[in-house]
Amino acid sequence: MTPKPAGTSSRRAKIPASRARRFVILTGLSGSGKTQAIRALEDLGYFCVDNLPVLLIPTLAELAAREEAGLEKVAIVVDVRERGFLSQFPRVYRKLRAVPALHPTLTFLEASHSTLVRRFSETRRPHPLARDRSVSEGITEEREKLSPIRAMADLILDTSNLSVHELRASFMKLVQEGSGRAEMVVNLVSFGYKHGVPLDADLVFDVRCLPNPHFVDSLRALTGRDSAVVRYMLKHKATQAFIDKLTSFLKFALPQYVQEGKSYLTVAIGCTGGRHRSVMLAEALKKSLAGVKGARLRVKHRDS
């Protein structure tokens, strides 16, 4: 017998928003981190179910809507592992949103193609849509098939640049704050042009026009994090002017990316070897951009 979808009864009294149950649905691309996300929710006291069949979602939702059930916070993971997911989920989710006793939210996790390929390679697990072909083909097909469900999401979270621990921390912070939108993570990445430009860079700035500490014998073995290198570079007016102008531009641009809904932005700063100038500038930008609303700054020195 097919379970009766939640929210079809007209006898259920409307519950104030403050008393509404939280009902979080996690979905997204295979390998995007749904397992880590639901573990974070479990740590926050959510009743969690992984890989729940779509036809059982209304049953769990109706149970959660009952005050006597004591399920104030529920989180489930549903994805392409379940055969009926693609065809049945949109209809089921639309009905859930009509249930006054619930506060359903749909979070869609994704990552770049290259990141997903790497993750499957590292774990050596087969892609659910690529049992007899390449992982890359499975990822492409899944992204295309999930496009309509992605468009329904209340929150889209790109996990490309997050480690397992960072994903858990970010997701826990998001849920604890009850925010409708996660902070945009701004990755300030220093690099050396002789090693190649970072493939995931959104914005690239070349600082090879600034004085090079590499040609000072006492500074050559140091990096842009050492105070002697910082002092040397700041002796030149061009360095501070470069920092000021770049800070001004990014303080304007970052809120625009936040408003557009971007989850991650990689700002790459490059010099010749990636040890002195780019490192110093990345560290300086982290300080000068502190306080930009909606942006969380991270620094990574790829080549130092």
C-alpha positions as CSV (number, residue, x, y, z in Angstrom):
1,M,0.0,0.0,0.0
2,T,1.4,3.4,-1.0
3,P,1.8,5.7,2.0
4,K,-0.5,8.7,2.0
5,P,1.5,11.9,1.3
6,A,1.8,14.2,4.3
7,G,-0.2,17.4,4.2
8,T,-3.3,16.0,2.6
9,S,-5.4,16.1,5.7
10,S,-7.5,19.3,6.1
11,R,-8.1,18.5,9.8
12,R,-4.5,19.2,10.9
13,A,-4.3,22.5,12.8
14,K,-1.9,25.1,11.6
15,I,1.2,25.2,13.9
16,P,3.0,28.5,14.5
17,A,6.3,28.9,12.7
18,S,8.2,28.9,16.0
19,R,6.9,25.4,16.7
20,A,7.4,24.1,13.2
21,R,9.5,21.0,12.9
22,R,12.7,21.1,11.0
23,F,12.8,18.6,8.1
24,V,16.1,18.8,6.2
25,I,16.4,16.9,2.9
26,L,20.0,16.5,1.6
27,T,20.6,15.5,-2.0
28,G,23.1,16.2,-4.7
29,L,25.8,14.7,-6.8
30,S,27.5,11.5,-5.7
31,G,30.8,12.2,-4.0
32,S,29.8,15.8,-3.0
33,G,29.9,15.1,0.7
34,K,26.3,14.2,1.7
35,T,27.5,11.6,4.2
36,Q,29.7,14.2,6.0
37,A,26.8,16.7,6.0
38,I,24.3,14.3,7.6
39,R,26.9,13.3,10.2
40,A,27.2,17.0,11.1
41,L,23.4,17.2,11.5
42,E,23.4,14.1,13.6
43,D,26.0,15.7,15.9
44,L,23.5,18.6,16.2
45,G,20.7,16.4,17.5
46,Y,18.9,15.6,14.3
47,F,17.2,12.3,13.7
48,C,19.0,11.2,10.5
49,V,18.2,8.6,7.8
50,D,20.5,7.9,4.9
51,N,19.2,6.7,1.5
52,L,15.5,6.8,2.5
53,P,13.2,5.5,-0.3
54,V,11.2,8.5,-1.8
55,L,7.9,6.8,-1.1
56,L,8.7,6.6,2.6
57,I,9.4,10.4,2.9
58,P,5.7,11.3,3.4
59,T,5.4,8.7,6.1
60,L,8.4,10.0,8.0
61,A,7.3,13.6,7.5
62,E,3.8,12.9,8.8
63,L,5.3,11.2,11.9
64,A,7.7,14.2,12.4
65,A,4.7,16.6,12.2
66,R,3.1,15.0,15.3
67,E,4.1,16.7,18.4
68,E,3.9,13.6,20.5
69,A,6.5,11.9,18.3
70,G,9.2,14.1,19.6
71,L,10.9,14.5,16.3
72,E,11.6,18.2,16.2
73,K,14.6,17.9,13.9
74,V,14.8,15.4,11.1
75,A,17.3,15.1,8.3
76,I,17.3,12.6,5.4
77,V,19.6,11.9,2.4
78,V,17.9,10.9,-0.9
79,D,19.7,10.6,-4.2
80,V,20.1,8.6,-7.4
81,R,21.0,5.4,-5.4
82,E,17.2,5.0,-5.0
83,R,15.6,4.0,-8.3
84,G,12.5,6.1,-8.1
85,F,14.2,9.3,-6.9
86,L,14.4,11.2,-10.1
87,S,10.8,10.6,-11.1
88,Q,9.0,10.7,-7.8
89,F,10.9,13.3,-5.6
90,P,9.7,16.6,-7.2
91,R,6.1,15.7,-6.6
92,V,6.7,14.5,-3.0
93,Y,8.7,17.6,-2.1
94,R,6.1,20.0,-3.4
95,K,3.5,18.3,-1.1
96,L,5.9,18.5,1.9
97,R,6.1,22.2,1.5
98,A,2.4,22.5,2.0
99,V,2.5,20.8,5.5
100,P,2.1,23.6,8.1
101,A,3.6,21.5,10.9
102,L,6.9,21.1,9.0
103,H,9.7,23.5,8.0
104,P,11.1,21.5,5.0
105,T,14.3,22.6,3.4
106,L,16.1,21.1,0.4
107,T,19.9,21.4,0.4
108,F,21.7,20.4,-2.8
109,L,25.4,19.5,-2.6
110,E,27.7,19.6,-5.6
111,A,31.3,19.9,-6.6
112,S,33.4,20.5,-9.8
113,H,33.8,17.7,-12.3
114,S,37.5,17.3,-11.6
115,T,37.0,17.2,-7.8
116,L,34.4,14.4,-8.1
117,V,36.6,12.4,-10.4
118,R,39.4,12.7,-7.9
119,R,37.3,11.7,-5.0
120,F,36.0,8.6,-6.7
121,S,39.6,7.7,-7.7
122,E,40.7,8.1,-4.1
123,T,37.9,6.1,-2.5
124,R,37.9,3.5,-5.4
125,R,34.1,3.3,-5.1
126,P,32.0,2.9,-8.3
127,H,29.7,5.7,-9.3
128,P,26.1,4.7,-9.0
129,L,25.4,5.6,-12.7
130,A,28.7,4.2,-14.0
131,R,28.8,0.6,-13.1
132,D,30.1,-0.4,-16.5
133,R,31.7,2.7,-17.8
134,S,33.9,5.6,-16.7
135,V,33.3,7.6,-13.6
136,S,33.5,10.8,-15.7
137,E,30.6,9.7,-17.9
138,G,28.5,8.8,-14.8
139,I,29.2,12.3,-13.2
140,T,28.1,14.0,-16.4
141,E,24.9,12.0,-16.7
142,E,24.0,12.5,-13.0
143,R,24.6,16.3,-13.2
144,E,22.3,16.5,-16.2
145,K,19.5,14.4,-14.6
146,L,19.6,16.2,-11.3
147,S,19.3,19.7,-12.9
148,P,15.5,20.0,-12.3
149,I,15.9,19.0,-8.6
150,R,18.9,21.4,-8.2
151,A,16.6,24.2,-9.4
152,M,14.1,23.3,-6.5
153,A,16.8,23.6,-3.8
154,D,16.6,26.2,-1.0
155,L,20.4,26.1,-0.7
156,I,23.1,25.0,-3.1
157,L,26.5,24.2,-1.5
158,D,29.6,23.7,-3.6
159,T,32.1,21.5,-1.7
160,S,34.9,21.5,-4.3
161,N,37.4,23.4,-2.1
162,L,36.4,21.9,1.3
163,S,38.2,19.1,3.2
164,V,36.1,16.6,5.1
165,H,36.6,18.6,8.3
166,E,35.9,21.9,6.7
167,L,32.6,20.6,5.2
168,R,31.4,19.4,8.6
169,A,32.3,22.7,10.2
170,S,30.7,24.8,7.5
171,F,27.5,22.7,7.5
172,M,27.2,22.7,11.3
173,K,27.7,26.5,11.4
174,L,25.1,27.0,8.7
175,V,22.5,24.9,10.5
176,Q,23.2,26.4,13.9
177,E,22.8,29.9,12.6
178,G,19.6,29.0,10.9
179,S,20.7,31.0,7.9
180,G,19.1,30.7,4.5
181,R,22.5,31.2,2.9
182,A,25.9,30.0,3.7
183,E,28.9,32.4,3.8
184,M,30.8,32.5,0.6
185,V,34.3,30.9,1.2
186,V,37.0,33.1,-0.4
187,N,40.1,31.1,-1.0
188,L,43.2,33.3,-1.3
189,V,45.7,31.1,-3.0
190,S,49.4,32.1,-3.6
191,F,51.2,30.3,-6.5
192,G,54.2,30.5,-8.7
193,Y,53.7,31.0,-12.5
194,K,56.5,28.6,-13.2
195,H,54.4,25.8,-11.6
196,G,51.2,26.8,-13.5
197,V,48.1,28.8,-12.7
198,P,45.7,27.0,-10.3
199,L,43.0,25.2,-12.3
200,D,40.2,26.3,-10.0
201,A,41.1,30.0,-9.9
202,D,38.2,32.4,-10.5
203,L,40.3,35.6,-10.3
204,V,44.0,35.7,-11.0
205,F,46.3,38.6,-10.1
206,D,49.9,38.8,-11.2
207,V,52.2,40.5,-8.7
208,R,55.5,39.9,-10.6
209,C,55.6,43.7,-11.1
210,L,56.5,44.1,-7.4
211,P,60.1,44.1,-6.0
212,N,61.4,40.5,-5.8
213,P,63.0,39.4,-2.5
214,H,64.5,36.4,-4.3
215,F,67.3,38.7,-5.5
216,V,68.2,39.6,-1.9
217,D,70.6,37.0,-0.6
218,S,69.5,37.2,3.0
219,L,65.8,36.8,2.0
220,R,66.1,34.1,-0.7
221,A,65.6,31.2,1.7
222,L,62.6,32.9,3.5
223,T,59.0,33.1,2.5
224,G,56.4,35.9,2.3
225,R,55.3,34.9,5.8
226,D,58.6,36.0,7.3
227,S,58.7,39.5,8.8
228,A,62.0,40.4,7.0
229,V,60.4,39.7,3.6
230,V,57.3,41.7,4.6
231,R,59.4,44.7,5.8
232,Y,61.5,44.6,2.6
233,M,58.4,44.6,0.4
234,L,56.6,47.4,2.3
235,K,59.7,49.6,1.9
236,H,58.6,50.0,-1.7
237,K,55.6,52.2,-2.2
238,A,54.3,50.1,-5.1
239,T,53.6,47.2,-2.7
240,Q,51.3,49.1,-0.4
241,A,49.6,50.8,-3.4
242,F,49.0,47.4,-5.0
243,I,47.5,46.1,-1.8
244,D,45.3,49.1,-1.4
245,K,44.0,49.0,-5.0
246,L,43.4,45.3,-5.0
247,T,41.7,45.5,-1.6
248,S,39.4,48.2,-2.9
249,F,38.4,46.2,-5.9
250,L,37.7,43.0,-3.9
251,K,35.7,44.9,-1.3
252,F,33.5,46.0,-4.1
253,A,33.4,42.6,-6.0
254,L,33.0,40.1,-3.1
255,P,29.6,41.3,-2.0
256,Q,28.5,41.1,-5.6
257,Y,29.5,37.4,-5.8
258,V,27.7,36.8,-2.4
259,Q,24.6,38.5,-3.7
260,E,24.8,36.3,-6.9
261,G,24.7,33.3,-4.6
262,K,28.2,32.0,-5.3
263,S,29.4,29.6,-2.6
264,Y,33.1,29.6,-3.3
265,L,35.5,32.1,-4.9
266,T,39.2,31.3,-5.5
267,V,41.4,34.4,-5.8
268,A,44.8,33.4,-7.0
269,I,47.8,35.7,-6.5
270,G,50.9,34.7,-8.5
271,C,54.6,35.6,-8.6
272,T,57.4,33.8,-10.3
273,G,58.2,31.0,-7.8
274,G,55.2,31.3,-5.4
275,R,57.4,31.8,-2.3
276,H,57.8,35.5,-1.6
277,R,55.6,38.2,-3.3
278,S,52.4,36.1,-3.8
279,V,52.6,34.7,-0.3
280,M,53.0,38.1,1.3
281,L,50.1,39.6,-0.7
282,A,47.8,36.7,0.1
283,E,48.5,37.2,3.8
284,A,48.0,41.0,3.5
285,L,44.7,40.5,1.7
286,K,43.4,38.2,4.4
287,K,43.9,41.1,6.9
288,S,42.6,43.9,4.7
289,L,39.5,42.0,3.6
290,A,38.5,40.9,7.1
291,G,35.0,42.0,7.9
292,V,33.6,41.8,4.3
293,K,30.0,40.8,4.9
294,G,29.0,37.3,3.8
295,A,32.6,36.2,3.0
296,R,34.8,33.8,5.0
297,L,38.5,34.0,4.1
298,R,41.0,31.2,3.8
299,V,44.6,31.4,2.8
300,K,46.5,28.6,1.0
301,H,50.1,28.8,-0.2
302,R,50.4,26.3,-2.9
303,D,54.1,26.5,-3.8
304,S,55.8,27.8,-0.7
